[in-house]
């Protein structure tokens, strides 16, 4: 749906605010009903009670939560990691790695994004070597040969852009240096450590994933033997600490403003510490909303997740499109006044235009009581 392709409606009834997410009618709770995520037309409804105050919720639309930290098996290959969520445009896996990968990996199904939840180490690839640590995004263009050598037990959220690629979001009026300067994107270097890795003798295997199946190519030498490269395509590294969130002291901005990477049918957003809104009438928590066109996924990386209760680092929540949701009761108490000046959470959000299916890995660590976490709101 392109801008302006919807039916032009402008109306209002009853007690309402003129400004979304601010100056609500006394005692009311706002719910946004919107199209195209947060980019299309929207209606704002004002309820006497929180719209998540159900006593029972049955059926496949229920929200789901997975404790991915409980997936304890460390796998030497990324293609052995269990699938958490997937559809035709995206595949999400959670991978634990305890030692250097014995084989190289290559994804022929699409661009790969690795988000390092825990650990540190080095990435060796066609383009050289790059060090990584917790909080890093590692972008690997489709077809890149790569290997991780962790220096500590590692956990990684893997997000594949199936049969397509990643790009940076259009920052519009903010300009190209908002959120992070492209100069913050680090590329690999061909240094002494990389050349020492190239000189490893013996056979080297490359595990290539194509259409979900793995082929193994064996070389009598290390195929990471490039002596140089140039161009405008390469792996990059970006740490969440380098992201400078867009904020407004008078208006609670929608999650879409935190987009970090975009693909054809989904976006990857990063929630990083930011000041709370200070305008007396502005909402200071996420607003209740129906995201009727996108599935919403949140992976909780670190910090105090102020809008959620009983959520710990390493957990993931999944809200199917059409599910009305919003803050948990503990956050709702601070709707107009926050006890702290700023958030201190890091989280990765994946919004998909097409419905997601739950993989076996996620189903094995699901918290079936998550749907009840809004009770009393």
Residue frames as qw, qx, qy, qz and C-alpha x, y, z in Angstrom:
[[0.000, 0.889, 0.458, 0.000, 0.00, 0.00, 0.00],
 [0.437, 0.265, 0.002, 0.859, 1.60, 3.26, -1.13],
 [0.071, -0.362, -0.389, 0.844, 1.04, 6.55, 0.60],
 [0.348, 0.279, -0.074, -0.892, -2.37, 7.96, -0.33],
 [0.343, 0.019, -0.832, -0.436, -3.75, 4.62, -1.57],
 [0.097, -0.326, -0.879, 0.334, -6.31, 4.34, 1.23],
 [0.100, -0.744, -0.575, -0.326, -9.83, 5.69, 1.65],
 [0.189, 0.309, -0.250, 0.898, -9.57, 9.32, 2.89],
 [0.480, -0.680, -0.546, -0.090, -11.43, 9.46, 6.20],
 [0.210, 0.229, -0.404, 0.860, -11.23, 12.28, 8.74],
 [0.534, -0.578, -0.372, -0.492, -13.64, 12.14, 11.64],
 [0.153, 0.167, -0.716, 0.660, -14.04, 12.14, 15.41],
 [0.582, -0.528, -0.426, -0.448, -16.70, 11.24, 17.98],
 [0.757, -0.578, -0.299, 0.059, -17.08, 11.47, 21.72],
 [0.413, -0.863, 0.266, 0.116, -14.27, 12.19, 24.19],
 [0.886, 0.260, 0.073, 0.377, -10.94, 12.08, 22.41],
 [0.428, -0.614, 0.189, 0.635, -7.53, 13.66, 22.15],
 [0.510, 0.833, -0.055, -0.209, -6.60, 15.85, 19.20],
 [0.218, 0.715, -0.665, -0.003, -2.96, 14.69, 19.42],
 [0.920, -0.007, -0.389, -0.052, -2.16, 10.96, 19.27],
 [0.766, -0.058, -0.460, 0.446, -0.40, 9.54, 22.33],
 [0.225, 0.055, -0.346, 0.909, -0.87, 12.71, 24.40],
 [0.291, -0.015, 0.202, -0.935, -3.47, 14.54, 26.47],
 [0.250, -0.240, -0.914, -0.210, -5.81, 11.58, 26.78],
 [0.519, -0.553, -0.211, -0.616, -9.35, 12.08, 28.14],
 [0.282, -0.496, 0.638, -0.517, -9.24, 11.67, 31.91],
 [0.675, -0.137, 0.648, -0.325, -9.26, 8.02, 32.96],
 [0.846, 0.468, 0.000, -0.255, -9.15, 6.74, 29.37],
 [0.605, -0.331, 0.628, 0.360, -6.77, 4.29, 27.70],
 [0.445, 0.661, -0.290, -0.530, -5.75, 4.87, 24.10],
 [0.732, 0.026, 0.654, 0.190, -5.66, 2.10, 21.49],
 [0.219, 0.589, -0.425, -0.652, -4.21, 2.66, 18.03],
 [0.767, 0.308, 0.563, 0.013, -5.63, 0.71, 15.10],
 [0.080, 0.755, -0.371, -0.535, -3.35, 1.21, 12.12],
 [0.888, 0.445, 0.118, 0.001, -2.47, 0.01, 8.63],
 [0.676, 0.596, -0.253, 0.353, 0.95, -0.80, 7.17],
 [0.597, -0.120, -0.457, 0.648, 2.52, -1.07, 10.59],
 [0.194, -0.719, -0.330, 0.580, 2.81, 2.50, 11.82],
 [0.230, -0.169, 0.396, 0.873, 3.17, 4.07, 8.37],
 [0.052, -0.394, -0.712, -0.579, -0.42, 4.03, 7.11],
 [0.387, -0.516, -0.129, -0.753, -3.77, 5.48, 8.18],
 [0.302, -0.079, -0.824, 0.472, -4.71, 5.03, 11.81],
 [0.465, -0.659, -0.292, -0.515, -7.61, 5.42, 14.23],
 [0.182, 0.205, -0.683, 0.677, -7.22, 6.19, 17.94],
 [0.581, -0.518, -0.501, -0.378, -9.89, 4.82, 20.23],
 [0.057, -0.424, 0.550, -0.717, -10.28, 5.75, 23.89],
 [0.644, -0.276, -0.702, -0.131, -11.44, 3.04, 26.27],
 [0.539, -0.710, 0.117, -0.438, -12.64, 3.12, 29.86],
 [0.826, -0.423, 0.372, 0.027, -10.57, 0.00, 30.62],
 [0.119, -0.560, 0.721, 0.390, -7.28, -1.35, 29.25],
 [0.782, 0.326, -0.231, -0.478, -8.05, -3.36, 26.09],
 [0.481, 0.311, -0.816, 0.077, -5.91, -6.25, 27.35],
 [0.387, -0.293, 0.594, -0.642, -8.10, -7.02, 30.36],
 [0.741, 0.007, -0.536, -0.404, -9.24, -10.45, 29.19],
 [0.673, -0.415, 0.505, -0.345, -9.96, -13.32, 31.59],
 [0.769, 0.002, 0.626, 0.134, -9.39, -16.05, 29.00],
 [0.343, 0.694, -0.396, -0.494, -7.76, -16.20, 25.56],
 [0.748, 0.012, 0.661, 0.068, -8.12, -19.26, 23.35],
 [0.709, 0.676, 0.199, -0.014, -7.06, -19.98, 19.78],
 [0.796, 0.166, 0.120, 0.570, -4.05, -19.54, 17.50],
 [0.181, 0.833, 0.032, 0.521, -4.00, -15.73, 17.78],
 [0.649, -0.746, -0.079, 0.125, -2.72, -15.92, 21.36],
 [0.150, 0.868, -0.452, 0.142, 0.59, -14.17, 22.08],
 [0.968, -0.077, -0.168, 0.173, 3.54, -16.46, 22.67],
 [0.145, -0.876, 0.448, -0.106, 6.83, -16.25, 24.54],
 [0.942, 0.152, -0.240, 0.178, 9.94, -18.42, 24.25],
 [0.482, -0.802, 0.334, 0.112, 12.89, -18.67, 26.64],
 [0.768, 0.574, -0.277, 0.068, 15.62, -19.15, 24.05],
 [0.078, -0.703, 0.648, -0.282, 18.27, -19.16, 26.79],
 [0.772, -0.204, 0.542, -0.264, 17.01, -22.67, 27.64],
 [0.881, 0.462, -0.102, -0.014, 18.21, -23.97, 24.27],
 [0.539, -0.737, 0.388, 0.122, 21.40, -25.33, 25.78],
 [0.870, 0.089, 0.361, 0.325, 22.95, -27.46, 23.02],
 [0.030, -0.762, 0.363, 0.536, 25.97, -25.79, 21.42],
 [0.842, 0.431, 0.319, 0.058, 26.18, -26.60, 17.71],
 [0.525, -0.335, 0.371, 0.689, 29.39, -26.37, 15.63],
 [0.192, 0.237, 0.587, 0.750, 27.45, -25.31, 12.53],
 [0.274, 0.157, 0.179, -0.932, 24.93, -22.45, 12.22],
 [0.560, 0.032, -0.528, -0.637, 22.82, -24.70, 9.98],
 [0.443, -0.175, -0.867, 0.145, 22.38, -27.14, 12.89],
 [0.085, 0.081, 0.471, -0.874, 20.83, -24.43, 15.08],
 [0.158, 0.502, 0.846, -0.091, 17.10, -24.84, 15.56],
 [0.021, -0.407, -0.385, -0.828, 14.62, -22.70, 13.62],
 [0.014, 0.276, 0.596, -0.754, 12.64, -20.42, 15.93],
 [0.434, 0.662, 0.361, -0.494, 10.33, -18.57, 13.51],
 [0.265, -0.141, 0.666, 0.684, 10.04, -18.55, 9.73],
 [0.602, 0.631, 0.352, -0.341, 8.06, -17.67, 6.65],
 [0.776, 0.491, 0.250, 0.307, 8.90, -17.34, 2.97],
 [0.272, 0.885, -0.087, 0.368, 10.78, -14.04, 3.51],
 [0.119, -0.717, 0.537, -0.427, 12.65, -14.56, 6.79],
 [0.860, -0.160, -0.479, 0.078, 14.15, -17.35, 8.88],
 [0.254, -0.763, 0.393, -0.446, 15.11, -16.84, 12.54],
 [0.851, -0.067, -0.489, 0.182, 17.39, -19.25, 14.39],
 [0.409, -0.835, 0.306, -0.206, 19.04, -19.13, 17.82],
 [0.841, 0.321, -0.370, 0.229, 22.56, -20.54, 17.79],
 [0.562, -0.772, 0.298, 0.006, 24.92, -21.38, 20.62],
 [0.754, 0.517, -0.324, 0.243, 28.60, -21.91, 19.86],
 [0.724, -0.674, 0.101, 0.106, 31.24, -23.09, 22.35],
 [0.591, -0.397, 0.461, 0.530, 34.34, -23.39, 20.16],
 [0.118, 0.496, -0.455, -0.730, 35.70, -22.40, 16.76],
 [0.825, 0.383, 0.114, -0.400, 33.58, -23.60, 13.86],
 [0.649, -0.231, 0.650, 0.321, 35.30, -26.64, 12.32],
 [0.456, 0.395, 0.618, 0.504, 33.92, -25.78, 8.87],
 [0.032, 0.116, -0.114, -0.986, 33.24, -22.57, 6.99],
 [0.326, 0.573, 0.705, -0.262, 29.62, -21.58, 6.36],
 [0.017, 0.061, -0.401, -0.914, 28.02, -20.00, 3.32],
 [0.388, 0.494, 0.627, -0.460, 24.38, -18.98, 3.02],
 [0.091, 0.044, 0.652, 0.752, 23.11, -19.23, -0.56],
 [0.036, -0.626, -0.777, -0.044, 19.50, -18.63, 0.54],
 [0.036, -0.917, -0.245, -0.313, 19.87, -14.93, 1.35],
 [0.141, 0.638, -0.400, 0.643, 21.70, -12.24, 3.31],
 [0.687, -0.374, -0.579, 0.229, 22.49, -13.21, 6.90],
 [0.145, -0.736, 0.232, -0.620, 22.31, -10.99, 9.97],
 [0.669, -0.190, -0.631, 0.343, 23.95, -12.27, 13.16],
 [0.291, -0.785, 0.121, -0.534, 23.07, -10.52, 16.42],
 [0.510, 0.158, -0.723, 0.439, 25.54, -11.45, 19.17],
 [0.602, -0.684, -0.220, -0.349, 23.56, -11.92, 22.38],
 [0.691, -0.666, 0.271, 0.074, 26.48, -13.35, 24.38],
 [0.878, -0.021, 0.251, 0.408, 30.17, -13.91, 23.84],
 [0.108, 0.894, -0.294, -0.321, 33.08, -12.41, 21.97],
 [0.783, -0.065, 0.523, 0.331, 35.56, -13.58, 19.38],
 [0.019, -0.491, 0.480, 0.727, 36.66, -13.19, 15.78],
 [0.759, 0.523, 0.323, -0.215, 34.97, -13.59, 12.41],
 [0.268, -0.372, 0.660, 0.596, 37.11, -14.79, 9.49],
 [0.637, 0.597, 0.433, -0.224, 35.59, -14.44, 6.03],
 [0.690, 0.505, 0.290, 0.431, 36.41, -13.79, 2.36],
 [0.155, 0.903, 0.046, 0.398, 37.02, -10.13, 3.17],
 [0.235, 0.524, -0.544, 0.612, 39.33, -10.54, 6.16],
 [0.451, -0.289, -0.747, 0.394, 38.96, -10.60, 9.93],
 [0.232, -0.578, 0.007, -0.782, 36.75, -8.63, 12.29],
 [0.146, -0.038, -0.821, 0.550, 36.44, -8.90, 16.08],
 [0.449, -0.487, -0.417, -0.623, 32.97, -9.09, 17.62],
 [0.055, 0.017, -0.737, 0.673, 31.38, -8.84, 21.06],
 [0.029, 0.558, 0.804, -0.203, 27.98, -8.93, 22.71],
 [0.157, 0.766, 0.267, -0.562, 25.59, -6.41, 21.20],
 [0.046, -0.399, 0.572, 0.715, 27.15, -6.57, 17.73],
 [0.783, 0.507, 0.230, -0.276, 25.19, -6.94, 14.53],
 [0.318, -0.364, 0.707, 0.517, 27.26, -8.78, 11.92],
 [0.684, 0.572, 0.096, -0.442, 25.88, -8.40, 8.39],
 [0.433, -0.250, 0.778, 0.381, 27.02, -11.09, 5.95],
 [0.519, 0.430, -0.281, -0.683, 26.09, -10.65, 2.27],
 [0.932, 0.167, 0.239, -0.215, 24.64, -13.69, 0.57],
 [0.842, 0.479, -0.188, 0.162, 27.40, -16.00, -0.65],
 [0.030, -0.790, 0.529, -0.308, 30.04, -14.91, 1.89],
 [0.813, -0.047, -0.544, 0.201, 32.23, -17.70, 3.27],
 [0.203, -0.707, 0.337, -0.588, 32.74, -17.23, 7.02],
 [0.714, -0.176, -0.633, 0.241, 33.79, -18.84, 10.27],
 [0.385, -0.817, 0.120, -0.412, 33.44, -17.72, 13.90],
 [0.632, 0.095, -0.615, 0.462, 36.15, -18.35, 16.48],
 [0.457, -0.806, -0.145, -0.347, 34.64, -17.49, 19.88],
 [0.282, 0.421, -0.627, 0.592, 36.78, -16.60, 22.89],
 [0.280, -0.026, 0.680, -0.677, 33.87, -17.30, 25.26],
 [0.229, 0.393, 0.890, -0.007, 30.59, -19.25, 25.13],
 [0.101, 0.132, -0.276, -0.947, 28.47, -17.52, 22.51],
 [0.320, 0.533, 0.764, -0.174, 24.77, -17.14, 21.75],
 [0.018, -0.182, 0.391, 0.902, 23.60, -15.58, 18.48],
 [0.527, 0.568, 0.485, -0.406, 20.23, -14.60, 17.03],
 [0.269, -0.089, 0.679, 0.677, 20.38, -15.34, 13.28],
 [0.452, 0.642, 0.354, -0.508, 18.01, -13.48, 10.93],
 [0.400, 0.005, 0.700, 0.592, 18.03, -14.54, 7.29],
 [0.423, 0.545, -0.001, -0.724, 16.58, -12.35, 4.53],
 [0.655, 0.116, 0.736, 0.129, 15.43, -15.23, 2.33],
 [0.542, 0.455, 0.546, 0.448, 16.17, -14.79, -1.37],
 [0.130, 0.924, 0.154, 0.325, 16.79, -11.08, -0.93],
 [0.531, 0.251, -0.315, 0.745, 19.02, -8.58, 0.88],
 [0.345, -0.731, -0.396, 0.436, 19.28, -6.01, 3.67],
 [0.314, 0.550, 0.066, 0.771, 19.61, -2.26, 3.36],
 [0.169, -0.199, -0.473, 0.841, 19.52, 0.72, 5.71],
 [0.118, 0.742, 0.648, -0.128, 16.20, 2.51, 6.30],
 [0.210, 0.612, 0.219, 0.730, 15.34, 5.81, 4.67],
 [0.347, -0.380, -0.504, 0.694, 15.91, 8.37, 7.42],
 [0.081, 0.815, 0.511, 0.261, 13.99, 11.08, 5.58],
 [0.043, -0.932, -0.020, -0.360, 13.96, 14.48, 7.26],
 [0.713, -0.668, 0.133, 0.166, 16.40, 13.28, 9.94],
 [0.255, 0.821, -0.500, -0.100, 19.21, 13.02, 7.39],
 [0.853, 0.242, -0.462, 0.000, 21.60, 10.14, 6.63],
 [0.343, 0.366, -0.678, 0.537, 23.64, 10.48, 9.84],
 [0.604, -0.406, 0.224, -0.649, 20.74, 10.08, 12.30],
 [0.959, -0.220, 0.026, -0.176, 20.67, 7.00, 14.55],
 [0.715, -0.414, 0.364, 0.430, 24.17, 6.11, 13.45],
 [0.230, 0.771, -0.400, -0.439, 26.64, 7.56, 10.99],
 [0.941, 0.316, -0.101, -0.061, 27.41, 5.08, 8.19],
 [0.313, 0.678, -0.596, 0.295, 31.04, 5.60, 9.19],
 [0.551, -0.432, 0.589, -0.405, 30.21, 3.48, 12.27],
 [0.968, 0.170, 0.068, -0.169, 29.86, 0.41, 10.04],
 [0.296, -0.651, 0.673, 0.189, 33.16, -1.47, 10.41],
 [0.861, 0.398, -0.248, -0.197, 34.40, -3.78, 7.66],
 [0.933, -0.249, 0.119, 0.231, 36.88, -6.69, 7.97],
 [0.044, 0.875, -0.458, -0.149, 40.62, -6.13, 7.70],
 [0.934, 0.252, -0.208, 0.146, 43.27, -8.30, 6.04],
 [0.222, -0.844, 0.444, -0.206, 45.81, -8.15, 8.87],
 [0.149, 0.466, -0.866, 0.108, 48.43, -10.51, 10.27],
 [0.491, -0.022, 0.752, -0.438, 45.83, -12.49, 12.23],
 [0.782, 0.448, 0.116, -0.419, 43.85, -13.05, 9.04],
 [0.527, 0.606, -0.583, -0.121, 46.94, -14.12, 7.10],
 [0.141, -0.336, 0.892, -0.266, 47.84, -16.56, 9.90],
 [0.677, 0.196, 0.545, -0.454, 44.34, -18.02, 9.64],
 [0.696, 0.583, -0.228, -0.350, 44.75, -18.36, 5.86],
 [0.292, 0.574, -0.765, 0.012, 47.88, -20.43, 6.37],
 [0.677, -0.208, 0.611, -0.354, 46.12, -23.21, 8.29],
 [0.172, 0.312, -0.863, -0.359, 47.07, -26.46, 6.58],
 [0.244, 0.149, 0.943, -0.170, 44.94, -29.49, 5.78],
 [0.022, -0.452, -0.757, -0.470, 41.46, -29.98, 4.40],
 [0.152, 0.186, 0.322, -0.916, 38.82, -27.30, 4.84],
 [0.090, 0.480, 0.856, 0.169, 35.08, -27.86, 4.48],
 [0.198, 0.015, -0.016, -0.980, 32.49, -25.28, 3.46],
 [0.142, 0.430, 0.875, -0.171, 28.88, -25.99, 4.47],
 [0.124, -0.013, -0.313, -0.942, 26.62, -24.25, 1.95],
 [0.285, 0.424, 0.751, -0.418, 22.91, -23.85, 2.75],
 [0.223, 0.095, -0.463, -0.852, 20.58, -23.62, -0.24],
 [0.632, -0.224, -0.421, -0.611, 16.80, -24.03, -0.07],
 [0.713, -0.512, 0.243, -0.412, 17.20, -25.21, 3.50],
 [0.992, -0.014, 0.008, 0.124, 19.54, -28.07, 2.57],
 [0.306, -0.824, 0.433, 0.203, 23.26, -28.23, 3.29],
 [0.876, 0.429, -0.137, 0.174, 25.93, -29.22, 0.77],
 [0.599, -0.690, 0.277, 0.298, 29.54, -29.74, 1.83],
 [0.649, 0.719, -0.187, 0.165, 32.43, -28.63, -0.37],
 [0.779, -0.523, 0.168, 0.303, 35.89, -29.86, 0.65],
 [0.421, 0.855, -0.278, 0.120, 39.14, -28.13, -0.32],
 [0.868, -0.042, -0.253, 0.426, 42.75, -29.33, 0.22],
 [0.346, 0.131, -0.201, 0.907, 43.55, -25.79, 1.40],
 [0.003, 0.581, 0.514, -0.631, 41.84, -22.91, 3.20],
 [0.326, 0.596, 0.548, 0.488, 39.57, -21.26, 0.61],
 [0.142, -0.969, -0.147, 0.137, 39.76, -17.98, 2.55],
 [0.710, -0.160, 0.237, 0.643, 42.84, -17.17, 0.51],
 [0.306, 0.880, 0.230, 0.281, 41.97, -13.77, -0.97],
 [0.588, -0.098, -0.117, 0.794, 44.83, -11.28, -0.92],
 [0.003, -0.181, -0.061, 0.982, 42.64, -8.19, -1.40],
 [0.150, 0.622, 0.758, 0.124, 39.24, -6.81, -2.35],
 [0.028, 0.172, 0.052, -0.983, 37.47, -3.59, -3.32],
 [0.186, -0.410, -0.732, -0.511, 33.89, -2.58, -4.04],
 [0.338, -0.294, 0.198, -0.872, 30.71, -1.49, -2.28],
 [0.873, -0.250, -0.243, -0.341, 29.63, -4.89, -0.91],
 [0.386, 0.320, -0.752, 0.428, 31.17, -6.37, 2.24],
 [0.559, -0.524, -0.623, 0.160, 30.30, -7.68, 5.70],
 [0.005, -0.610, 0.201, -0.767, 29.85, -4.98, 8.32],
 [0.454, -0.339, -0.709, 0.420, 29.69, -4.76, 12.10],
 [0.192, -0.570, -0.013, -0.799, 27.52, -2.40, 14.15],
 [0.287, -0.170, -0.802, 0.496, 27.16, -2.45, 17.93],
 [0.220, -0.760, -0.587, -0.172, 23.92, -1.46, 19.67],
 [0.429, -0.644, -0.206, 0.598, 25.94, 0.94, 21.84],
 [0.266, -0.117, 0.340, 0.894, 26.68, 2.94, 18.68],
 [0.040, -0.577, -0.664, -0.474, 22.98, 3.52, 17.95],
 [0.016, -0.117, -0.314, 0.942, 21.62, 6.92, 19.01],
 [0.118, 0.539, 0.834, 0.017, 17.84, 6.56, 19.28],
 [0.079, -0.407, -0.272, -0.868, 15.50, 9.17, 17.87],
 [0.213, -0.439, -0.733, 0.473, 13.55, 10.68, 20.78],
 [0.128, -0.573, -0.245, -0.771, 10.86, 13.25, 21.47],
 [0.079, -0.026, -0.682, 0.727, 10.17, 14.69, 24.90],
 [0.437, 0.139, 0.195, -0.867, 6.57, 15.46, 23.93],
 [0.812, 0.247, -0.170, -0.500, 5.49, 12.36, 21.96],
 [0.672, -0.263, 0.692, 0.019, 5.95, 8.59, 22.34],
 [0.363, 0.526, -0.563, -0.524, 7.41, 7.59, 18.98],
 [0.955, 0.088, 0.044, -0.280, 6.31, 4.31, 17.34],
 [0.790, -0.322, 0.459, 0.248, 8.70, 1.34, 17.12],
 [0.742, 0.562, 0.245, 0.271, 9.23, 1.91, 13.40],
 [0.098, 0.966, -0.210, 0.119, 11.40, 4.96, 14.15],
 [0.514, -0.631, 0.580, 0.045, 13.95, 2.54, 15.61],
 [0.924, 0.373, 0.085, 0.006, 14.41, 0.60, 12.35],
 [0.426, -0.661, 0.513, 0.346, 18.05, -0.48, 11.89],
 [0.110, -0.187, 0.826, 0.520, 17.92, -2.78, 8.85],
 [0.667, 0.364, 0.235, -0.606, 15.13, -3.28, 6.33],
 [0.253, -0.054, 0.885, 0.388, 14.39, -6.03, 3.83],
 [0.211, -0.170, -0.607, -0.747, 11.63, -6.56, 1.28],
 [0.575, -0.447, -0.555, -0.403, 9.03, -8.06, 3.64],
 [0.675, -0.618, -0.348, 0.203, 10.30, -7.30, 7.15],
 [0.115, 0.829, -0.276, 0.472, 12.27, -4.82, 9.23],
 [0.723, -0.229, -0.469, 0.452, 14.78, -5.22, 12.07],
 [0.148, -0.865, 0.021, -0.480, 14.58, -2.55, 14.78],
 [0.570, 0.023, -0.571, 0.590, 16.78, -1.88, 17.81],
 [0.419, -0.855, -0.182, -0.245, 15.50, -0.56, 21.13],
 [0.585, 0.172, -0.390, 0.690, 18.36, 1.17, 22.95],
 [0.307, -0.563, -0.490, 0.591, 18.42, 3.30, 26.12],
 [0.096, 0.504, 0.293, 0.806, 16.67, 6.66, 25.66],
 [0.093, 0.001, 0.448, -0.889, 15.15, 9.38, 27.86],
 [0.094, 0.559, 0.817, -0.106, 11.52, 9.04, 28.81],
 [0.033, 0.650, 0.371, 0.662, 9.08, 11.65, 27.54],
 [0.258, -0.181, -0.496, 0.809, 8.83, 14.62, 29.93],
 [0.290, -0.260, -0.229, -0.892, 5.77, 16.47, 28.63],
 [0.360, -0.059, 0.677, -0.639, 3.09, 16.10, 31.35],
 [0.743, 0.271, 0.195, -0.580, 0.41, 14.94, 28.93],
 [0.535, 0.476, -0.640, -0.278, 2.51, 12.61, 26.78],
 [0.982, -0.152, -0.045, -0.104, 2.31, 8.83, 27.12],
 [0.094, -0.753, 0.647, -0.071, 5.49, 7.43, 28.65],
 [0.570, -0.114, 0.814, -0.016, 4.91, 3.80, 27.77],
 [0.009, -0.017, -0.795, -0.606, 4.15, 1.93, 24.52],
 [0.534, 0.092, 0.109, -0.833, 0.55, 2.55, 23.50],
 [0.619, 0.197, 0.743, -0.161, -2.06, -0.20, 23.11],
 [0.358, 0.515, -0.401, -0.668, -2.38, -1.07, 19.46],
 [0.865, 0.261, 0.427, -0.043, -3.53, -3.51, 16.83],
 [0.004, -0.560, 0.621, 0.548, -0.77, -4.11, 14.32],
 [0.795, 0.289, 0.413, -0.338, -3.14, -5.77, 11.89],
 [0.709, 0.665, -0.204, -0.115, -0.71, -6.00, 8.96],
 [0.389, 0.592, -0.659, 0.253, 2.52, -7.16, 10.64],
 [0.862, -0.359, -0.329, 0.141, 3.59, -9.92, 13.01],
 [0.068, -0.864, 0.352, -0.353, 5.73, -8.51, 15.83],
 [0.900, -0.119, -0.315, 0.278, 8.70, -10.31, 17.38],
 [0.135, -0.891, 0.317, -0.294, 10.87, -8.99, 20.22],
 [0.843, 0.002, -0.403, 0.357, 14.15, -10.52, 21.38],
 [0.398, -0.907, 0.055, -0.126, 15.25, -9.20, 24.76],
 [0.687, 0.461, -0.381, 0.413, 19.01, -8.70, 24.90],
 [0.489, -0.063, -0.504, 0.709, 19.86, -6.80, 28.10],
 [0.069, -0.248, 0.150, -0.955, 18.57, -4.41, 30.73],
 [0.218, 0.315, 0.716, -0.583, 15.24, -3.75, 32.46],
 [0.009, -0.288, -0.721, -0.630, 12.40, -4.31, 30.00],
 [0.119, 0.077, 0.405, -0.903, 10.13, -1.60, 31.33],
 [0.584, 0.053, -0.171, -0.792, 6.97, -2.43, 29.36],
 [0.778, -0.003, -0.592, -0.212, 7.03, -6.18, 30.10],
 [0.587, -0.547, 0.458, -0.383, 6.75, -8.22, 33.31],
 [0.831, -0.192, 0.522, -0.018, 8.55, -11.52, 34.01],
 [0.773, 0.621, -0.045, 0.121, 10.71, -11.13, 30.90],
 [0.605, -0.625, 0.340, 0.357, 14.44, -11.85, 31.12],
 [0.177, 0.695, -0.556, -0.420, 17.38, -11.49, 28.75],
 [0.069, -0.198, 0.949, 0.235, 17.40, -14.25, 26.15],
 [0.394, 0.444, 0.757, -0.274, 13.60, -14.45, 25.89],
 [0.034, -0.022, -0.539, -0.841, 11.55, -13.78, 22.77],
 [0.403, 0.435, 0.590, -0.549, 7.91, -12.73, 22.44],
 [0.069, 0.116, 0.746, 0.653, 5.74, -13.24, 19.38],
 [0.337, 0.472, 0.444, -0.683, 2.56, -11.19, 18.79],
 [0.362, 0.324, 0.751, 0.447, 0.69, -12.31, 15.65],
 [0.103, -0.089, -0.232, -0.963, -0.91, -9.63, 13.49],
 [0.498, -0.435, -0.525, -0.536, -4.46, -8.91, 14.61],
 [0.607, -0.421, -0.581, 0.340, -3.63, -9.29, 18.31],
 [0.146, -0.882, -0.014, -0.447, -4.41, -6.24, 20.45],
 [0.780, -0.257, -0.330, 0.466, -1.56, -5.67, 22.86],
 [0.002, -0.870, 0.127, -0.477, 0.30, -3.10, 24.91],
 [0.093, 0.527, -0.668, 0.517, 2.16, -2.68, 28.19],
 [0.543, -0.258, -0.784, 0.153, 1.88, -5.12, 31.06],
 [0.425, -0.818, -0.375, -0.097, 0.24, -4.02, 34.34],
 [0.618, -0.490, -0.100, 0.607, 3.56, -3.02, 35.97],
 [0.329, 0.076, 0.273, 0.901, 4.25, -0.56, 33.16],
 [0.101, -0.670, -0.556, -0.481, 0.68, 0.70, 32.97],
 [0.454, -0.749, -0.361, 0.319, 1.05, 2.21, 36.43],
 [0.374, -0.497, 0.149, 0.768, 3.66, 4.56, 34.99],
 [0.468, 0.619, 0.551, 0.306, 1.62, 5.59, 31.95],
 [0.135, 0.928, 0.143, 0.317, 1.97, 9.33, 32.64],
 [0.231, -0.872, 0.387, -0.192, 4.88, 9.44, 35.09],
 [0.876, 0.189, -0.394, 0.203, 8.08, 7.41, 35.12],
 [0.658, -0.738, 0.035, 0.145, 10.22, 6.98, 38.26],
 [0.670, -0.256, 0.335, 0.611, 13.44, 6.91, 36.20],
 [0.151, 0.718, -0.154, -0.662, 14.69, 9.50, 33.71],
 [0.420, 0.512, -0.601, -0.447, 15.48, 6.97, 30.98],
 [0.985, 0.035, -0.023, -0.170, 15.09, 3.40, 29.80],
 [0.195, -0.665, 0.714, 0.101, 18.00, 1.00, 30.11],
 [0.827, 0.129, 0.539, -0.092, 16.93, -1.82, 27.80],
 [0.141, 0.451, -0.676, -0.565, 18.36, -3.31, 24.64],
 [0.667, 0.246, 0.675, -0.195, 16.09, -5.40, 22.43],
 [0.010, -0.171, 0.699, 0.694, 15.85, -6.49, 18.80],
 [0.583, 0.408, 0.461, -0.530, 12.45, -6.30, 17.09],
 [0.106, -0.031, 0.806, 0.582, 11.50, -8.09, 13.87],
 [0.519, 0.440, 0.342, -0.648, 8.27, -6.98, 12.17],
 [0.234, -0.025, 0.853, 0.466, 7.17, -9.19, 9.29],
 [0.443, 0.178, -0.188, -0.858, 4.59, -8.35, 6.62],
 [0.705, 0.014, -0.608, -0.365, 3.70, -12.05, 6.24],
 [0.801, -0.496, 0.116, -0.314, 2.55, -14.42, 9.02],
 [0.103, 0.567, -0.802, 0.157, 5.26, -16.35, 10.82],
 [0.900, -0.165, -0.373, -0.154, 5.28, -20.05, 11.66],
 [0.498, -0.710, 0.459, -0.193, 6.76, -21.28, 14.94],
 [0.572, 0.435, -0.695, 0.004, 9.69, -23.67, 14.59],
 [0.842, -0.270, -0.465, 0.041, 10.33, -26.76, 16.67],
 [0.493, 0.128, -0.452, 0.732, 13.15, -25.08, 18.61],
 [0.202, -0.314, 0.171, -0.912, 10.87, -22.31, 19.90],
 [0.745, -0.324, -0.321, -0.487, 7.96, -24.63, 20.65],
 [0.762, -0.097, -0.575, 0.283, 10.24, -26.67, 22.94],
 [0.370, -0.126, -0.434, 0.812, 10.94, -23.66, 25.22],
 [0.196, -0.543, -0.338, -0.743, 7.56, -21.89, 25.12],
 [0.029, 0.106, 0.648, -0.753, 5.99, -20.29, 28.20],
 [0.113, -0.473, -0.777, -0.400, 2.29, -21.14, 27.76],
 [0.244, -0.705, -0.546, 0.383, 1.31, -18.78, 30.59],
 [0.273, -0.062, 0.130, 0.951, 2.50, -15.68, 28.70],
 [0.145, -0.502, -0.548, -0.653, -1.03, -14.89, 27.49],
 [0.489, -0.710, -0.505, 0.039, -2.09, -14.48, 31.14],
 [0.518, -0.148, -0.210, 0.816, 0.60, -11.89, 31.89],
 [0.051, -0.336, -0.172, -0.925, -1.81, -9.05, 30.99],
 [0.446, -0.589, -0.661, -0.128, -4.50, -10.17, 33.44],
 [0.414, -0.660, -0.368, 0.507, -5.40, -7.42, 35.84],
 [0.268, -0.058, 0.208, 0.939, -4.39, -4.70, 33.39]]
